[in-house]
Amino acid sequence: MAKETPRNSKWMRSYNRALVLRLIRMHQPISRVELAQRTNLTKPTVSNIVSELIAEQLVTERELGISNGGRKPIMLELVATEQYVIGIDATSHQFIGVVADLSGNTIHESEAVGRFETNEELIEAIGRLCETLIAQTEGRGTIHGIGISVHGMVNPETGVILFAPRFHLHDVELKVQLEARFDYPVFIENDVRALASFELLFGEGVGVEQFFYLYAGEGIGGAYVLDGQLVDGQHHITGEVGHMRLDLDGPICSCGNRGCLEALAGEKALLRDYAVVDPQVSTLADLRKRLNEGDEQAVRAYERAGEYIGIGVLNTIHLLNPRRILLGGPMFELAPTIVDQIKERVEHTALTAASRETDVKMVPWGEKQGALSAAALATNSLFQTI
């Protein structure tokens, strides 16, 4: 049985508490004895922490477990009801918000069209949706935090949106403004890193200490998890595979460079190229409709994109050597054959025999995935080890 050893620091108490809570989430139902074994903490220490978590209504006791010769152990699990987090997907002008429980389930949801041209208008639009979601709980239960996912560059420590290219906004002090307005901690993150956070807590990243999440839709992005933590990097751009240059003479990317992966294989790029052939196809909805209808030109466009994304995945494996690659986003959902293309490229062209066996998986995608992933930012704060 793998053990997780607490660090020796002045934050030991809060570290131990977070560690116990995280293990309950990952292995529920679980007994106090097993918690002590997994953490190397003493049984009295575990019992004291569990008593605190029960008193705070974060953990509950359930039916007795299986006996190994003595008394049947009392099993522990997270409280499933009336413990909430709020998540808002603010990656486009169509905001999607959810109230979720600590297991990542949607309890309430709401949408809003954000109309803004300034930092203040963006903050106000998000604030109004927060108010709507808070009101939906009708004052019942506990809200533990608010998570916001946004497109662009973010400093997650300060909660400042450094640059939101779709909105043409810079230096949006979103966290400090929302925390002044609401009595909850606020967590701001890049949209793809938020998606990776969701997988880390509830999906294919559970228990995986190292993985890379690659998103493909209108744009292409990535997020890297190492030792169970999102890696941000010195300048908050770790994982930006969409701006990996693959063709020096390729089309101009939104970043200003030529031949970036996103400019070659993102759906916005596919739409640009397809519109040259058929000007009637002017929106992503039009392009996706053609794909679903089996239009030969559309199918070839997505297959070509899959080739480029496969090269991006291969480069990522050679650079980071992750244990697992997770593929998420509407492109993989619409054209799952892209996943097969990527797997084939890895299996045949990765540098070593071991790297050719890198685990590549597609993860589910849905309309609310961005909002649920934003909510996971707040959930993660409860389980975060220091």
C-alpha positions as CSV (number, residue, x, y, z in Angstrom):
1,M,0.0,0.0,0.0
2,A,1.4,3.4,-1.0
3,K,2.0,5.8,1.9
4,E,1.9,9.6,1.8
5,T,4.2,11.0,4.4
6,P,3.4,14.5,5.9
7,R,6.2,17.1,5.8
8,N,7.9,18.4,8.9
9,S,6.9,22.1,8.9
10,K,5.2,24.7,11.0
11,W,2.1,24.1,8.9
12,M,2.0,20.4,9.9
13,R,-1.5,20.6,11.4
14,S,-3.1,22.2,8.4
15,Y,-1.1,19.9,6.1
16,N,-2.2,16.8,8.0
17,R,-5.8,18.0,7.9
18,A,-5.7,18.6,4.1
19,L,-4.0,15.2,3.6
20,V,-6.6,13.3,5.5
21,L,-9.4,15.1,3.7
22,R,-7.8,14.4,0.3
23,L,-7.4,10.7,1.1
24,I,-11.0,10.5,2.2
25,R,-12.1,12.0,-1.1
26,M,-9.8,9.7,-3.2
27,H,-10.6,6.4,-1.3
28,Q,-14.0,6.8,0.2
29,P,-15.5,5.0,2.0
30,I,-12.4,4.6,4.1
31,S,-11.7,3.8,7.8
32,R,-9.7,5.7,10.4
33,V,-7.3,2.8,10.6
34,E,-6.6,2.9,6.8
35,L,-6.1,6.6,7.0
36,A,-3.5,6.2,9.7
37,Q,-1.8,3.5,7.6
38,R,-1.7,5.6,4.5
39,T,-0.5,8.8,6.2
40,N,1.9,7.4,8.9
41,L,-0.1,9.5,11.4
42,T,-1.0,8.1,14.8
43,K,-4.5,6.8,15.3
44,P,-5.3,9.5,17.9
45,T,-4.1,12.3,15.4
46,V,-6.3,10.8,12.7
47,S,-9.3,10.5,15.1
48,N,-8.9,14.2,16.1
49,I,-8.7,15.4,12.5
50,V,-11.7,13.3,11.5
51,S,-13.7,14.6,14.5
52,E,-13.0,18.2,13.3
53,L,-14.1,17.4,9.8
54,I,-17.3,15.8,11.0
55,A,-18.1,18.8,13.2
56,E,-17.6,21.1,10.2
57,Q,-20.0,18.8,8.2
58,L,-17.3,18.0,5.6
59,V,-17.2,14.3,6.4
60,T,-19.7,11.8,7.6
61,E,-19.8,8.3,9.0
62,R,-21.6,5.6,7.2
63,E,-22.2,1.8,7.5
64,L,-19.7,-0.5,9.1
65,G,-16.9,-1.9,6.9
66,I,-15.6,-5.5,6.7
67,S,-13.9,-6.8,9.8
68,N,-10.4,-8.4,9.6
69,G,-11.0,-10.2,12.9
70,G,-11.9,-7.5,15.3
71,R,-14.7,-4.9,15.4
72,K,-16.1,-3.8,12.1
73,P,-14.6,-0.4,11.2
74,I,-16.8,2.7,10.8
75,M,-16.3,4.0,7.3
76,L,-15.9,7.7,6.3
77,E,-16.9,9.6,3.2
78,L,-17.5,13.2,2.2
79,V,-20.7,14.9,2.9
80,A,-22.6,14.9,-0.4
81,T,-25.2,17.6,0.3
82,E,-25.2,21.3,1.2
83,Q,-21.5,21.7,0.8
84,Y,-21.1,23.8,-2.3
85,V,-18.6,25.5,-4.6
86,I,-19.4,28.0,-7.5
87,G,-17.8,27.8,-10.9
88,I,-18.1,30.2,-13.8
89,D,-16.8,29.6,-17.3
90,A,-16.0,33.1,-18.6
91,T,-14.0,32.1,-21.7
92,S,-16.4,33.7,-24.1
93,H,-19.2,36.3,-24.0
94,Q,-21.6,33.5,-23.1
95,F,-20.9,32.8,-19.5
96,I,-21.9,29.4,-18.0
97,G,-22.1,29.1,-14.2
98,V,-22.8,26.2,-11.8
99,V,-23.3,25.5,-8.2
100,A,-21.6,22.1,-7.6
101,D,-21.1,19.8,-4.6
102,L,-17.7,18.6,-3.4
103,S,-17.9,15.5,-5.6
104,G,-18.2,17.6,-8.8
105,N,-21.9,17.2,-9.4
106,T,-24.0,20.0,-10.7
107,I,-26.7,21.2,-8.2
108,H,-27.8,24.5,-9.9
109,E,-26.8,26.2,-13.2
110,S,-27.3,29.5,-14.9
111,E,-26.1,31.3,-18.1
112,A,-25.6,34.9,-18.9
113,V,-24.5,36.9,-21.9
114,G,-21.6,39.2,-20.9
115,R,-21.5,42.5,-22.7
116,F,-18.3,44.5,-21.8
117,E,-15.5,46.5,-23.3
118,T,-13.6,47.4,-20.1
119,N,-12.1,45.6,-17.1
120,E,-14.8,47.0,-14.8
121,E,-17.6,45.8,-17.1
122,L,-16.1,42.3,-17.2
123,I,-15.9,42.2,-13.4
124,E,-19.4,43.5,-13.1
125,A,-20.8,40.9,-15.5
126,I,-19.1,38.0,-13.6
127,G,-20.2,39.5,-10.3
128,R,-23.9,39.5,-11.4
129,L,-23.7,35.8,-12.4
130,C,-22.1,35.1,-9.0
131,E,-25.1,36.7,-7.3
132,T,-27.5,34.7,-9.3
133,L,-25.8,31.4,-8.5
134,I,-25.5,32.3,-4.8
135,A,-29.2,33.1,-4.7
136,Q,-30.0,29.7,-6.2
137,T,-28.8,28.0,-3.0
138,E,-31.5,29.9,-1.0
139,G,-29.2,30.3,1.9
140,R,-28.9,26.6,2.6
141,G,-25.6,24.8,3.1
142,T,-22.1,26.2,3.0
143,I,-20.4,27.8,0.0
144,H,-16.7,27.2,0.2
145,G,-15.5,29.3,-2.7
146,I,-15.9,30.7,-6.2
147,G,-13.8,29.5,-9.2
148,I,-13.5,31.4,-12.5
149,S,-11.9,30.0,-15.6
150,V,-10.9,32.5,-18.3
151,H,-9.1,32.3,-21.7
152,G,-5.7,33.8,-21.8
153,M,-2.8,34.4,-19.4
154,V,-3.6,34.4,-15.7
155,N,-1.5,34.9,-12.5
156,P,-3.4,32.4,-10.2
157,E,-1.6,33.7,-7.1
158,T,-2.9,37.3,-7.5
159,G,-6.0,36.4,-9.4
160,V,-5.1,38.9,-12.1
161,I,-6.0,38.2,-15.8
162,L,-2.8,39.4,-17.4
163,F,-4.2,39.2,-21.0
164,A,-7.6,38.0,-22.3
165,P,-7.1,38.0,-26.1
166,R,-10.8,37.3,-26.9
167,F,-11.9,40.3,-24.8
168,H,-8.9,42.5,-25.7
169,L,-8.4,43.2,-22.0
170,H,-5.3,43.4,-19.9
171,D,-4.5,43.4,-16.1
172,V,-8.0,42.6,-14.9
173,E,-7.9,42.5,-11.0
174,L,-10.7,40.0,-10.8
175,K,-9.9,38.2,-7.6
176,V,-9.5,41.2,-5.4
177,Q,-12.6,42.8,-6.7
178,L,-14.8,39.8,-6.3
179,E,-13.5,39.0,-2.8
180,A,-14.3,42.6,-1.8
181,R,-17.9,42.0,-3.0
182,F,-18.5,38.4,-1.8
183,D,-17.6,36.7,1.5
184,Y,-15.9,33.7,-0.2
185,P,-12.4,33.0,-1.4
186,V,-12.1,33.4,-5.2
187,F,-9.8,31.4,-7.5
188,I,-9.0,32.5,-11.0
189,E,-7.3,30.3,-13.5
190,N,-6.6,29.8,-17.2
191,D,-9.4,27.7,-18.8
192,V,-7.2,24.7,-19.8
193,R,-5.4,24.6,-16.4
194,A,-8.9,24.6,-14.8
195,L,-9.9,21.6,-17.0
196,A,-6.8,19.8,-15.8
197,S,-7.7,20.6,-12.2
198,F,-11.1,18.9,-12.7
199,E,-9.4,15.7,-14.0
200,L,-7.0,15.8,-11.1
201,L,-9.8,15.8,-8.6
202,F,-12.6,13.8,-10.3
203,G,-11.4,12.3,-13.6
204,E,-8.6,10.4,-15.3
205,G,-6.0,12.3,-13.3
206,V,-7.1,11.0,-9.9
207,G,-4.1,9.3,-8.3
208,V,-1.9,10.2,-11.3
209,E,1.1,12.2,-10.1
210,Q,2.2,13.4,-13.5
211,F,0.1,14.0,-16.6
212,F,-0.4,16.5,-19.4
213,Y,-3.9,17.7,-20.4
214,L,-4.3,18.9,-24.0
215,Y,-7.4,20.8,-25.1
216,A,-8.5,21.2,-28.7
217,G,-11.4,23.3,-29.8
218,E,-11.5,26.8,-31.3
219,G,-8.0,27.0,-30.0
220,I,-5.4,24.6,-28.6
221,G,-3.9,24.7,-25.1
222,G,-2.4,22.5,-22.5
223,A,-1.7,22.1,-18.8
224,Y,1.0,20.1,-16.9
225,V,0.5,18.4,-13.6
226,L,3.6,17.2,-11.7
227,D,3.6,15.6,-8.2
228,G,-0.2,16.1,-8.2
229,Q,0.1,19.9,-8.6
230,L,-0.6,22.2,-11.6
231,V,2.7,23.6,-12.8
232,D,2.4,27.4,-13.6
233,G,5.9,28.3,-14.6
234,Q,7.9,31.5,-14.1
235,H,5.8,33.6,-16.4
236,H,2.5,31.6,-16.2
237,I,2.7,30.0,-19.7
238,T,3.6,26.4,-18.9
239,G,1.7,24.1,-21.2
240,E,1.0,26.5,-24.0
241,V,1.4,23.8,-26.7
242,G,-0.9,25.8,-29.0
243,H,1.9,28.2,-29.6
244,M,4.5,25.5,-30.3
245,R,5.8,26.5,-33.8
246,L,5.6,23.6,-36.3
247,D,5.8,25.5,-39.6
248,L,8.1,28.6,-39.9
249,D,6.2,29.8,-43.0
250,G,2.8,28.8,-41.8
251,P,-0.3,31.0,-41.2
252,I,-0.2,33.8,-38.8
253,C,-1.3,32.9,-35.3
254,S,-3.3,35.0,-32.8
255,C,0.0,35.4,-30.9
256,G,1.6,37.1,-33.9
257,N,4.0,34.3,-34.8
258,R,3.7,32.0,-37.8
259,G,3.0,28.3,-37.9
260,C,1.9,27.7,-34.4
261,L,0.0,24.5,-33.7
262,E,-3.2,26.5,-33.0
263,A,-2.9,28.3,-36.3
264,L,-2.6,25.0,-38.1
265,A,-5.0,22.7,-36.2
266,G,-7.4,24.7,-34.0
267,E,-11.0,24.8,-35.2
268,K,-10.7,28.5,-35.9
269,A,-7.9,27.7,-38.4
270,L,-10.0,24.9,-39.9
271,L,-12.8,27.3,-40.4
272,R,-10.5,29.8,-42.0
273,D,-9.3,27.3,-44.6
274,Y,-12.7,25.8,-45.2
275,A,-14.3,29.2,-45.9
276,V,-11.9,29.6,-48.8
277,V,-13.4,26.5,-50.4
278,D,-17.0,27.2,-49.4
279,P,-17.8,30.8,-48.3
280,Q,-21.2,29.7,-47.0
281,V,-19.5,28.0,-44.1
282,S,-18.8,31.0,-41.9
283,T,-19.2,29.8,-38.3
284,L,-17.9,26.9,-36.2
285,A,-21.4,25.6,-36.0
286,D,-21.5,25.4,-39.8
287,L,-18.2,23.6,-40.0
288,R,-19.2,21.1,-37.2
289,K,-22.5,20.5,-39.0
290,R,-20.6,19.6,-42.2
291,L,-18.4,17.3,-40.3
292,N,-21.4,15.5,-38.7
293,E,-23.0,15.1,-42.1
294,G,-19.8,13.4,-43.3
295,D,-18.7,16.1,-45.7
296,E,-15.5,14.9,-47.3
297,Q,-13.7,18.2,-47.2
298,A,-14.6,18.7,-43.5
299,V,-13.5,15.1,-42.6
300,R,-10.2,15.7,-44.3
301,A,-9.7,19.0,-42.5
302,Y,-10.1,17.4,-39.1
303,E,-7.9,14.5,-40.1
304,R,-5.2,16.9,-41.1
305,A,-5.6,18.7,-37.8
306,G,-5.2,15.3,-36.1
307,E,-1.8,14.9,-37.8
308,Y,-0.6,18.2,-36.5
309,I,-2.0,17.6,-33.0
310,G,-0.3,14.2,-33.0
311,I,3.1,15.9,-33.6
312,G,2.3,18.3,-30.8
313,V,1.6,15.4,-28.4
314,L,4.8,13.6,-29.5
315,N,6.9,16.7,-28.9
316,T,5.2,17.1,-25.4
317,I,6.1,13.5,-24.6
318,H,9.7,14.1,-25.6
319,L,9.9,17.3,-23.6
320,L,8.1,16.3,-20.4
321,N,7.9,12.5,-20.5
322,P,4.5,12.4,-18.7
323,R,2.9,9.3,-17.4
324,R,-0.4,10.1,-19.1
325,I,-1.7,12.4,-21.8
326,L,-5.4,13.5,-21.5
327,L,-7.2,14.7,-24.6
328,G,-10.2,17.0,-23.9
329,G,-12.3,19.4,-25.8
330,P,-15.0,19.6,-28.6
331,M,-12.6,18.5,-31.4
332,F,-12.0,15.1,-29.9
333,E,-15.7,14.7,-29.1
334,L,-16.7,15.6,-32.7
335,A,-14.0,13.7,-34.4
336,P,-12.8,10.8,-32.1
337,T,-10.7,9.3,-35.0
338,I,-8.2,12.1,-34.2
339,V,-7.5,10.3,-30.9
340,D,-6.7,7.1,-32.8
341,Q,-4.4,9.2,-35.1
342,I,-2.6,10.6,-32.0
343,K,-2.2,7.2,-30.4
344,E,-0.8,5.7,-33.6
345,R,1.7,8.4,-34.0
346,V,2.9,8.0,-30.4
347,E,3.0,4.2,-30.7
348,H,5.1,4.3,-33.9
349,T,7.3,7.4,-33.6
350,A,8.0,8.1,-29.9
351,L,11.7,8.0,-29.1
352,T,12.0,4.9,-26.9
353,A,10.0,1.7,-26.5
354,A,8.8,2.8,-23.1
355,S,7.7,6.2,-24.3
356,R,5.7,4.6,-27.2
357,E,3.6,3.1,-24.4
358,T,2.6,6.5,-22.9
359,D,-1.0,6.3,-21.8
360,V,-3.1,8.5,-24.1
361,K,-6.8,8.9,-23.2
362,M,-9.7,11.0,-24.3
363,V,-11.8,12.5,-21.5
364,P,-15.5,13.3,-21.6
365,W,-16.5,16.8,-22.9
366,G,-19.8,18.7,-22.4
367,E,-21.2,22.1,-22.4
368,K,-20.8,22.6,-18.7
369,Q,-17.3,21.2,-18.5
370,G,-15.6,24.6,-18.3
371,A,-17.9,25.7,-15.4
372,L,-17.5,22.5,-13.5
373,S,-13.7,22.8,-13.9
374,A,-13.9,26.3,-12.6
375,A,-15.8,25.0,-9.5
376,A,-13.0,22.4,-9.1
377,L,-10.6,25.2,-8.5
378,A,-12.5,26.1,-5.3
379,T,-12.9,22.4,-4.3
380,N,-9.2,21.9,-4.7
381,S,-8.5,24.5,-2.1
382,L,-10.1,22.2,0.5
383,F,-7.9,19.3,-0.5
384,Q,-4.8,21.1,-1.3
385,T,-1.7,19.9,0.5
386,I,0.8,22.6,1.4
